[in-house]
Amino acid sequence: MTGIIHSSEGVAGTDQPTNTKGYFVAEIQSMMYGFGDARSPLLESANLIETIVQQQQWAIVSQAADVAAMRGAKCIGPEDILFLLRKDRIKTHRLLKYLAMKDLKKCISSYIQDLPLDGDLTLESSRGKRQGHMCMDFLQSIDQTGELTDTSAIPVDVVKYERNVRAERSSRVLDETRYLEFVNARRASFIISPKSALKFREWLRMRSDGNSETPKISSVTYDLLGYMAYETVAQIVDLALLVRQDNLACPGAPFSWYMPATGYSTGHSLDSRQIESAGPLTPAEIREALRRYWTSPIGPAALFTRNTLSHVHTHVLSC
C-alpha cells in the first residue's frame, strides 16, 4: 500500500519537527530503547520519529476514510484498516494477534468481575462478539483465495523474530536494575491506559497541513491506530539499525549511502554493547534509513536517479 507523507520536507530537510509540543517524545524514547536503540535515545531523534509517525498516521486515516466512504460508512472502522493491510499477510496476522490478546484480556477481566460465589462460570461467557472474531469474519468476506484467513499456513514473521532475538541479546548483559528498566521500555506504547488513549486522540487531531477536518473514527479503530503507530516506531528503529550495521561493517565506503539496506540477519545483528559504543541513533541515520526504504533504487542506473524524499511517493511503514 502506498501513500503520500505530508510535509516531507519536515522529515528530509530539517531537524525541527512539525509538532513542537512533543506529546509522545518520552514514550517514543522508551520504545526506541526497547526496540534496540541505546539506553538514552537522542531527544532530536525521538522528535523526528514522532513527526514521521504522526504524518504516517494522517496518511493512514486519509486512506481509511476513502475506504469507509466506498463502503458507505460514516465512521472509520477496523474493517477499513484491515482492508489497507490485506496485501501483507504477516502484518495482517500481527494485527489479528494483537486483537486476540485484547479480547483475551477483556474476557479474563469480565470473568473475574462476574465470577459468582459458586464459581459456575467459564471463560466462554462473554458480553457480545469479540473484535478479533468480527475482524476475522470481515477478512473471510473479502478473502477470495483463502490466504488471509488460512491460519494453518501463516508465513514466518522474520522481522518480529529478529526483534525478539535483538532484545534477548541485549538483555543478557544487563544487571537487575537495568533489566527492569529495559522491561519497562519494552512495555512502552502510545495507548496503555485510558488517559494515554485520550492523549493519543488529541495528538492525532493536531494537523499541521491546514486540514482541520478529522474523519469520525471508532474507538476500536483508535486502538488499532495506536498499535500501528507503535509498529511504525519499531520499523523505523529496525531500518536505522540496518543503516548503522552497514556503516560499522564498511565505514567510509563511498557508495554506502546510495545502496539499499541489507536484509535481516540474526548472524550479523548488533548487540547492546555495539550499540552503546556507537552511541544512540542519530537523525541522520533515521533519515538515511527512510531514504533507502522509500526510494528503493533498483537496477544499474539506480545510483544516478534524481529522486529525493520530497518528490517520491512513499510507502506507509505499518501497512
C-alpha positions as CSV (number, residue, x, y, z in Angstrom):
1,M,0.0,0.0,0.0
2,T,1.3,3.4,-0.8
3,G,0.5,6.9,0.4
4,I,1.9,10.4,0.5
5,I,3.6,11.7,3.6
6,H,2.5,15.2,4.3
7,S,5.2,17.9,4.7
8,S,8.0,15.6,3.7
9,E,10.5,18.5,3.9
10,G,10.0,18.4,7.7
11,V,11.4,14.9,7.6
12,A,14.1,15.2,5.0
13,G,15.4,18.7,5.4
14,T,15.2,19.9,8.9
15,D,15.7,18.7,12.5
16,Q,12.7,20.7,13.7
17,P,9.6,18.6,13.9
18,T,6.2,19.9,12.7
19,N,4.7,19.0,16.1
20,T,6.7,21.1,18.6
21,K,4.6,20.0,21.7
22,G,6.3,16.6,21.9
23,Y,3.3,14.8,23.2
24,F,4.9,11.3,23.0
25,V,8.6,12.1,22.9
26,A,9.2,10.4,26.3
27,E,7.2,7.3,25.3
28,I,9.0,7.1,22.0
29,Q,12.4,7.3,23.7
30,S,11.4,4.3,25.8
31,M,10.1,2.4,22.7
32,M,13.4,3.2,20.9
33,Y,15.4,1.7,23.8
34,G,13.1,-1.3,23.9
35,F,13.5,-1.9,20.1
36,G,17.3,-1.8,20.2
37,D,18.5,1.8,20.5
38,A,20.9,3.0,23.2
39,R,19.7,3.3,26.8
40,S,19.3,7.1,26.4
41,P,18.0,7.8,22.9
42,L,18.6,11.3,21.5
43,L,15.8,13.8,22.0
44,E,16.1,15.1,18.4
45,S,15.8,11.6,17.1
46,A,12.7,11.0,19.1
47,N,11.2,14.3,17.9
48,L,11.9,13.3,14.3
49,I,10.3,9.9,14.8
50,E,7.3,11.5,16.4
51,T,6.9,13.7,13.4
52,I,7.2,10.8,11.0
53,V,4.7,8.6,12.9
54,Q,2.2,11.5,13.1
55,Q,2.4,12.1,9.4
56,Q,2.1,8.3,8.7
57,Q,-1.0,8.2,10.9
58,W,-2.6,11.1,8.9
59,A,-1.9,9.2,5.7
60,I,-3.5,6.0,7.1
61,V,-6.5,7.9,8.4
62,S,-6.9,9.6,5.0
63,Q,-6.8,6.3,3.1
64,A,-9.0,4.6,5.6
65,A,-11.6,7.4,5.2
66,D,-11.6,6.8,1.5
67,V,-12.3,3.1,2.1
68,A,-15.1,3.8,4.6
69,A,-16.7,6.2,2.0
70,M,-16.6,3.5,-0.6
71,R,-18.5,1.1,1.6
72,G,-20.9,3.8,2.6
73,A,-19.9,4.1,6.2
74,K,-19.9,7.4,8.1
75,C,-17.2,6.2,10.5
76,I,-13.8,4.7,10.0
77,G,-14.0,1.1,11.4
78,P,-11.5,-1.7,11.9
79,E,-12.7,-3.1,8.6
80,D,-11.1,-0.2,6.8
81,I,-7.8,-0.7,8.5
82,L,-7.8,-4.4,7.7
83,F,-8.6,-3.6,4.0
84,L,-5.5,-1.4,3.9
85,L,-3.4,-4.3,5.4
86,R,-4.9,-7.0,3.2
87,K,-1.9,-7.3,0.8
88,D,0.6,-8.0,3.7
89,R,-0.3,-11.3,5.3
90,I,2.3,-11.1,8.0
91,K,1.2,-7.6,9.2
92,T,-2.4,-8.7,9.0
93,H,-1.9,-11.7,11.2
94,R,0.2,-9.5,13.5
95,L,-2.8,-7.2,13.9
96,L,-5.1,-10.2,14.4
97,K,-2.8,-11.5,17.2
98,Y,-3.0,-8.1,18.9
99,L,-6.8,-8.1,18.7
100,A,-6.9,-11.7,20.1
101,M,-4.7,-10.7,23.1
102,K,-7.0,-7.7,23.8
103,D,-10.1,-10.0,23.6
104,L,-8.4,-12.4,26.0
105,K,-7.6,-9.7,28.4
106,K,-11.2,-8.4,28.3
107,C,-12.5,-11.9,28.7
108,I,-10.4,-12.6,31.7
109,S,-11.3,-9.2,33.2
110,S,-15.1,-9.8,32.7
111,Y,-14.7,-13.3,34.1
112,I,-13.1,-12.0,37.3
113,Q,-15.7,-9.3,37.7
114,D,-18.7,-11.6,37.0
115,L,-17.4,-14.6,39.0
116,P,-20.3,-15.9,41.0
117,L,-19.9,-17.3,44.5
118,D,-20.3,-20.9,43.3
119,G,-17.7,-20.3,40.6
120,D,-20.1,-21.7,37.9
121,L,-18.9,-19.5,35.0
122,T,-16.5,-20.3,32.1
123,L,-14.3,-18.0,30.0
124,E,-16.6,-18.7,27.1
125,S,-19.2,-16.4,28.6
126,S,-18.7,-13.0,27.0
127,R,-20.6,-9.8,26.5
128,G,-21.1,-9.6,22.8
129,K,-18.9,-10.7,20.0
130,R,-15.2,-10.2,20.3
131,Q,-13.4,-7.8,18.0
132,G,-11.0,-10.5,16.8
133,H,-13.9,-12.6,15.6
134,M,-15.6,-9.7,13.9
135,C,-12.4,-8.8,12.0
136,M,-11.9,-12.4,11.0
137,D,-15.4,-12.5,9.7
138,F,-14.7,-9.4,7.6
139,L,-11.5,-10.9,6.2
140,Q,-13.4,-14.1,5.3
141,S,-15.8,-11.9,3.3
142,I,-13.1,-10.3,1.2
143,D,-10.6,-13.3,1.1
144,Q,-11.3,-14.9,-2.3
145,T,-8.2,-17.1,-2.3
146,G,-8.3,-18.1,1.4
147,E,-4.7,-16.9,2.0
148,L,-5.6,-14.2,4.6
149,T,-7.7,-16.5,6.9
150,D,-5.8,-19.7,6.5
151,T,-4.2,-20.0,9.9
152,S,-2.5,-23.3,9.1
153,A,-0.2,-21.6,6.5
154,I,0.9,-18.4,8.2
155,P,4.3,-17.2,6.9
156,V,7.2,-16.9,9.3
157,D,7.3,-13.3,10.8
158,V,11.1,-12.8,10.3
159,V,11.0,-9.2,11.4
160,K,9.3,-9.9,14.7
161,Y,11.7,-12.8,15.2
162,E,14.7,-10.5,14.7
163,R,13.3,-8.0,17.2
164,N,13.0,-10.7,19.8
165,V,16.5,-12.0,19.1
166,R,17.9,-8.5,19.4
167,A,16.0,-7.9,22.7
168,E,17.2,-11.3,24.1
169,R,20.8,-10.5,23.2
170,S,20.6,-7.0,24.7
171,S,19.1,-8.4,28.0
172,R,22.0,-10.8,28.5
173,V,24.4,-8.2,29.7
174,L,22.1,-6.2,31.9
175,D,22.1,-6.3,35.7
176,E,18.8,-6.5,37.7
177,T,18.2,-2.7,37.8
178,R,18.9,-2.2,34.1
179,Y,16.9,-5.3,33.1
180,L,13.8,-3.9,34.9
181,E,14.3,-0.6,33.1
182,F,14.6,-2.5,29.8
183,V,11.4,-4.5,30.5
184,N,9.5,-1.2,31.2
185,A,10.8,0.2,28.0
186,R,9.6,-2.9,26.1
187,R,6.1,-2.3,27.5
188,A,6.0,1.3,26.4
189,S,3.3,2.2,23.8
190,F,1.0,5.0,22.6
191,I,-2.1,3.6,24.3
192,I,-1.5,1.8,27.6
193,S,-4.2,3.5,29.7
194,P,-7.5,5.4,29.2
195,K,-5.5,8.7,29.9
196,S,-3.0,7.9,27.2
197,A,-5.8,6.9,24.8
198,L,-7.3,10.4,25.1
199,K,-3.8,11.9,24.7
200,F,-3.4,9.8,21.5
201,R,-6.7,11.0,20.1
202,E,-5.8,14.7,20.7
203,W,-2.3,14.1,19.2
204,L,-3.8,12.6,16.1
205,R,-6.1,15.6,15.5
206,M,-3.1,18.0,15.6
207,R,-2.8,18.6,11.9
208,S,0.0,20.9,10.6
209,D,-1.1,20.8,6.9
210,G,-4.0,23.2,7.4
211,N,-6.6,20.5,7.3
212,S,-8.8,20.9,10.4
213,E,-11.4,18.2,9.3
214,T,-10.9,14.9,11.1
215,P,-13.0,11.9,10.0
216,K,-15.1,10.2,12.6
217,I,-13.1,7.2,14.0
218,S,-14.5,4.4,16.1
219,S,-12.9,3.7,19.5
220,V,-11.7,0.3,18.3
221,T,-10.1,1.9,15.3
222,Y,-8.2,4.3,17.6
223,D,-6.8,1.2,19.3
224,L,-5.6,-0.2,16.0
225,L,-4.1,3.1,15.0
226,G,-2.2,3.2,18.3
227,Y,-0.9,-0.3,17.6
228,M,0.1,0.7,14.1
229,A,1.9,3.8,15.4
230,Y,3.8,1.5,17.8
231,E,4.7,-0.7,14.9
232,T,5.9,2.3,12.9
233,V,8.4,3.2,15.6
234,A,9.6,-0.3,15.7
235,Q,10.1,-0.4,11.9
236,I,12.0,2.9,11.9
237,V,14.4,1.7,14.6
238,D,14.8,-1.6,12.6
239,L,15.7,0.3,9.5
240,A,18.0,2.7,11.3
241,L,19.9,-0.2,12.9
242,L,20.4,-1.7,9.5
243,V,22.0,1.6,8.3
244,R,24.3,1.5,11.4
245,Q,25.1,-2.1,10.7
246,D,26.2,-1.2,7.2
247,N,28.2,1.7,8.4
248,L,30.0,-0.3,11.0
249,A,30.7,-3.1,8.5
250,C,32.2,-0.7,5.9
251,P,32.9,2.7,7.4
252,G,33.7,5.4,4.9
253,A,32.6,3.3,1.9
254,P,31.9,6.0,-0.8
255,F,28.7,4.4,-2.1
256,S,27.3,3.0,1.2
257,W,24.8,5.8,1.5
258,Y,23.4,5.2,-2.0
259,M,22.7,1.5,-1.7
260,P,19.5,-0.1,-0.4
261,A,19.6,-1.6,3.2
262,T,20.6,-5.2,3.6
263,G,18.0,-7.8,4.8
264,Y,17.6,-9.0,8.3
265,S,20.2,-11.5,9.5
266,T,20.4,-12.8,13.1
267,G,24.0,-13.7,12.5
268,H,25.0,-10.1,12.0
269,S,22.6,-8.3,14.3
270,L,24.1,-5.6,16.6
271,D,24.2,-6.4,20.3
272,S,23.7,-3.9,23.1
273,R,27.5,-3.4,23.6
274,Q,28.0,-2.4,19.9
275,I,25.0,0.0,20.1
276,E,26.2,1.6,23.3
277,S,29.7,2.0,21.9
278,A,28.4,3.6,18.7
279,G,26.1,5.9,20.6
280,P,22.3,6.4,20.2
281,L,20.7,6.5,16.8
282,T,21.0,9.9,15.1
283,P,18.5,11.9,13.0
284,A,20.9,11.4,10.0
285,E,20.7,7.6,10.4
286,I,16.9,7.7,10.6
287,R,16.7,9.9,7.5
288,E,19.0,7.7,5.6
289,A,17.0,4.6,6.6
290,L,13.8,6.1,5.3
291,R,15.5,7.3,2.2
292,R,16.6,3.8,1.4
293,Y,13.1,2.4,2.3
294,W,11.2,4.9,0.3
295,T,13.4,5.3,-2.8
296,S,14.4,1.6,-3.1
297,P,16.8,2.0,-6.1
298,I,16.8,-1.0,-8.4
299,G,19.0,-1.6,-11.5
300,P,22.4,-0.4,-12.7
301,A,21.2,3.2,-13.3
302,A,19.7,3.5,-9.8
303,L,22.6,5.3,-8.3
304,F,22.0,8.2,-10.8
305,T,18.3,8.7,-10.2
306,R,17.2,12.2,-9.1
307,N,14.5,11.1,-6.7
308,T,14.5,12.8,-3.3
309,L,12.4,12.3,-0.2
310,S,10.3,15.4,-1.1
311,H,9.4,14.1,-4.6
312,V,8.7,10.4,-4.2
313,H,5.5,8.6,-3.3
314,T,6.4,6.9,0.0
315,H,5.2,3.7,1.5
316,V,3.2,3.7,4.6
317,L,5.5,1.9,7.0
318,S,2.9,0.0,9.0
319,C,0.9,-1.2,6.0
